[in-house]
């Protein structure tokens, strides 16, 4: 019987999707946790960024850049320690009010977290048909929660700029054979020396052209800075680069490198340099061998994660905000776990359980961090017990385990690259 057009029409709207509501509630709950995680770090009060800006003011006034000294109750004296090329990029910020500079740095760091997280998880989302925007939102909040990101933001560091340059290069330009391959790694190396480990990685992976471009880019950027500031450049490369006392005490818990681990055994004395060099050689050789194997297998994320962890371990100073490289390692673990579908046998199921448990443990470690409950005070930070050894060297130990145990995924390269 046809409907009577004179009767009112009842419009029945679709009920909200229960899964969508649950996902939204989950994201909101995770975001609500962030303030509690950031509160302890707020005492940093953009400490490093303020040093940069005061050094730029000093330099702009006509003083030698590396003569800048800031008294400090913990370190005694603080200095500007970056290469001259970094100073060229930071100097324009000296004309801005400090609050504006803080806002710009914070916003750029958050944007960098969003972009790099999307680059890392998009292949995983597509490979396993995960809910795209829910997975992306959870991943971004998760990366914002880890200690390296928190310390980068609250100190006002430039680390995420380096991460953007390196990931854009190694995830896109290098695998696709772009003529720009190597430029990002080269610029990152000119800005802060530790990304130079990725040039070595390109050589180990036999990506000769990209390694040459990276080396040339770093050289050109360095020469540009030398043309603008010849005296400061000469002083940095001939003296300040080798003056390790300018970067702070090595026994602090915040220094999560092999040298930091050894320093916490020998403080207040310095570790045996021959022992340290032996460990550096072993870790570099083995870690880059695994990273190059990952690159040849098409697993670019595992390759760059392993290389970043090698760089963190072998650098004399690796503050917690430098160790971003646990994040791509975590992505590899999760993807490998999702790929290990439970089958009729128990082997695959056990492997999946181990990988998921490892990923969960790693995330707890890098979120809880290693300096949350340790004061950056003046006392000598010497390791005196097995429990204290583990707590004060958690990142070092986790990085060493990952160098051995991080899986390399087959056919992990994006389809366009394959």
N, C-alpha and C positions, 0 to 999 in steps of 0.2 A: 504494500500500500504506500503510495507516494506521500512524502512528508507535507504537512499543511504549511504553506509559506507564511501564514498569518501567525503561527506559533513562534515564540522566541527560540532562538537556536542556542544550544549549550555547547560551548567550546571546551573540549577536554584537552588540556595541555599535558605533554609528556612529563612524567615524573623525573626529577633529577637522577642521573645515573649514580647509583650507589658507589661505584668504584671511583668516579670522579670526585665525589664528596670526600671519600676516604683519603684519596691522594692529596686533595687540597688541605685537609686537616693535617696530614702527615707533614707536608711542606711547611705549613704555618707553625707546627710544633717544633720542627727542626730550627726554623728561623728564630723562634722564641728562646732557644738555648744559646744562641750566639752571644747575646750580651753578657751572660754569666761567664763564658769562655774568654771574652775580651776584657772584662773588668780588671783582672790582675795585670794585664799588659798595658793598661792605660797609664801606669806609673812611668812608662818609658817616655810619654809625652813628646813623641816625635823627636827623640833625643838626637839621633844621627842626622836627621834632616836639618835640625837647627845648627849642628856643627858645619854641615855643608854650606848653609846660607851665610853663617858668620865668616867662614873662610872665603866665600865669594865676595863679601863686603870688604874684607881685608885685601883681597887681590885687586878688586876694582879701585881701591884707594891708592894703588901703585906699589903695594908691598909684594915681595916675593911670595908666591903661593905656598911653598912648603916651609916658610918661616912661621906660618900661623900656628899658634899654640893656645890651647884652652885648658886652664887648670881643672882638675877633676879629683873628687875625694877618693875614688876607687883606683883609677889608673895613674893618678898623679898628674899626667899631662896627656892631652888628646891632640891629634893632628889631622890634617887632610891627607888621606892615603891613596886616593885614586889617581890614575894616570891623567896627564894633562888634557887628553881628548874628552874625558868625562867632565873636567872643569869647564871646557868650552860649551858643553851642552847645559851645564848647570848655571853658568854665569847670568844668562838672561833672567833667571828667576830672582836674582838679587834685587832687581828693581821693583819687585812686587811685594806687597805686605805679606808678612810671614803666614798669616791666616789663609790668604789666597793660595799661597804655595802649598800649604798643608792640604787644603781642599783639592787642589789639582793632583797632587801626588796620590792622595787616597782614592780619588775617582779613577785615575789611570790604572792603579793597581787592581781595583775591583773589575774594571773593564777587561784588563789582561787576564784575570782569573776566569771571567765568563768566557772569553774567546778561547783560551787554551784548554779549558775543560771541555768545551764543545768539540774542539779538534780531537781530543783524546777519546771521548766516549761515543762520538757519532758512529764510527765503524762498529763498535760493540752493540750499540742500540739497533743498527740496521741488520747486523748478522744474526741477532737473537730475537728480532721482532719485539723489542721492549717498547713500552709506552714512552714515546719520544720526549714529550715535554715534562712528564713526571720524572723520568730518569735524569733529564738534564737539570731540572730544578734541585733534585736531591743531591746530584753530584756537585753542583756549584756551592750549595750550602755546606756540603761535606768538605770541599776544598777550603772554603773560607774558615772552617772550624779548625783545621790542622795548625799546629804550632808554627810552622815555617811561614804560613800566610799571616797569622796573627802578629808575629814578630816583625814581619816585613811592613805591615801597615802601621803598627804602633811605634816602631822606630823611625818610620819614614824612609825606608830603604828603596833601592832601585832594582831589586832582584827580579821582579816580575817583568820589567822591561827586557832584561836579558833572556828570560824564559820565552817571551814572545818571539824574539829574534831567532833563538835556537830552534824552537819547535816549528816555526814557519819554514825555516830552512830545511830541517831534517825530516819533517813529515810531508812536505809538499815539493819544494824546489829540488832537493837532491834526488828523491825517488823518481821524479818525472824528467830528470835530466835537463832542467831549465838552465838557461844561460846565466841566471842569477844564483844558481846553486853555490853556496859557500859564502855569499855576501852577509847573510844574517849572522853566521858563526863568526865571521871576521869582525863585524861591528861589535858584537858582544865581547870579543876578546880585546878589542881596543878600549872598551869601556871599563872592563874589569878582568884581570888577567886569568882567573881560573877557567873561564870558558875555552881557553886555549886547549884544554883536554879534548874538546870536540874536533879540533883540527887533527890531533893525533888519531882520533877515532876514524876520521875520514881516510887517513892514510892507511890505517889498519884494515879498513874495509875495501881498500884499493879503489877508492873514488878519487882518483888522482886530480882530475880537473877541479872538482869541488874543493879539495884541499888546497890546491894552488890559488884558486879564487879567494878562499878564506884568508890565506896567508897574505895575499896581495892587498885585500881589503883592509886587514888590520894594519899593514904597513903604511898604506896611503892615509888612513885616518890618523895614525901616529905622526906621520910626516906633516900632515896638515896642522896638527897641534903644535909641532915643532916650529913651523913657519910663523904661527901666531905668537907663540910664547917660547922662543928658543932657549932662554936661560932656565926657565922652569923645567922644560923638557929635558935638557941636558942634566940638570940636577936630579930629576926623578930617575932617569934610566941609568945614571952612573953612581948614584948614592942612595937615594931614598928607597928604591926598590929593594935593596939588599939590607935595609935597616929594619929588621924584624921587630925591634922593640917599639916601633911606632904604632903597631896594630893591636897592642895589648898583651896582657899576660896569657900564656898558653895553657895554664893549668885550670882555668875556669871551666866549670861544667858546660857552659855555653859553647865551648870549643869542641865540637864533635868530629875530630879528626884523629888519625893514628898518632900524630904528634901530641895532641891533647891528651889522649889516653895514656901515653908514656909519661907525659908531664905530670899527670896526677899520681903516678907512682913515685916520681923522683923529686917532686916539689919540696923545697924551693929551688933545688938544683935542676939544671936542664938535662933532658934525656941524652943518652949516648947517640951521637949523630950517625954512626955507622950502623947501629941497630935499626934506627929509623929509616935510613936509606935502603937497607936490605928489605924491610917490610914494604916500602914504597915500590921497589922494583918487583917484588913478588905480586903485590896487589895490582899494580899497573899492567904487568904482563898477562896475568890470568884474566883480569877483568876485561881488558880490551880484546883479548882473544875470544872471550864469550860474546862481547858486544859485536865484534866483526862477524862472528858466526851467525848471530841474530840478524844482522843486516843482510848477509848473503841469503838467509832463509826468507827474507821479505818482512821480517818483524821489526819494523823501524822503531816502534815504541819501546820494545825490549832493548834494542840497541842503544837508544839514547838514555834510557833509564839506567842501564848498567854503566854507561860512560859517565853520567852525572854522579853516580855513587862512587865510582873510582876517583873522580875529581874531588869529591868531598872528603874521601879518606886520605888522599895523598897530599892535599894542601896542608901547610903547617897550621893555618888558621881556617876553621870552618865553623862559623857561628850558626846557630840553629836556623836563622832565616835564610841561610844559603842552601839548606838541604830540602829543596823542592822535589828532588828526584825520587822520593818515595811515592809521590802521587802517580806518575806514569807506571811505576812498578806495581802499584795497587791495581791500576786498570788492567795490567797484564794478568795478574792473579785472578781477578774477577772474571775476565774473559775466558781464561783457560778453564776455570771452574765451570762456567756455563757451557763450555764446549764439551766437557766431559759428561755427556748424557748418561744417566744410569742405564745399564743394559742388563742382559740376562745374567752376566757374571758379576762378581763382587769387586773385581779389580777396579773397574771404571768408577763405581760408586765410591769406593774408598779414596780414590784419587780426588774425586770431586769434593768429598768431605774435607780432605786434607787442605786442598787449595782454598776452600771457603773459610776454614778455620784459620789458615795462615793470613788470608786477607783481613779477616776480622781482627786478629791479634795485631797485625801491622797497623791497621787504622786506629786502634786504641792507643798504641804506642805513640804514633805521630800526632794524635789529638791531645793526649795527656801531656806529651812532651817530656823534656829532660830538665828544664829550668823553672818549671812552674812552682816547685817547692824548694828551690835552691836560690839563696840570695847571691846576687852579684856583689858580694861584699869584699872586704879587704883581706879576709883570712885566707891562708894558703889552702887550696882545695886539693888535698891529698887523699888518695884512695887507701882506706885502712881495713876494709873487710870485703868478703866476697859479695855480700848483698849490696854494699855501697858501690863496688866495682860495676855491678850490673846496672844499678840505677843511674850512676853518673856517666856511663858509657853506652847507654841504650841504643843511640843512633849508630854508633860505630859498630856495635855487635850486630844490629839488624842489617846494616849495609853489607857486612861481611857474609852473613847468611844468605842474603839475596844474590850476591855475586855468584854463589854456588848453586842456589836452589831456584832462582827465578826461571820459570819455564819460557821456552822459545816457541812461539806459535807458528805453525805452518799455514801458508796462504793467509797471513794476517794483513798483507798489503791491500790498500783500497783497490777496488775493481778497476778504476781508471788507470792506476799505476800498473797493475798486472797485465 
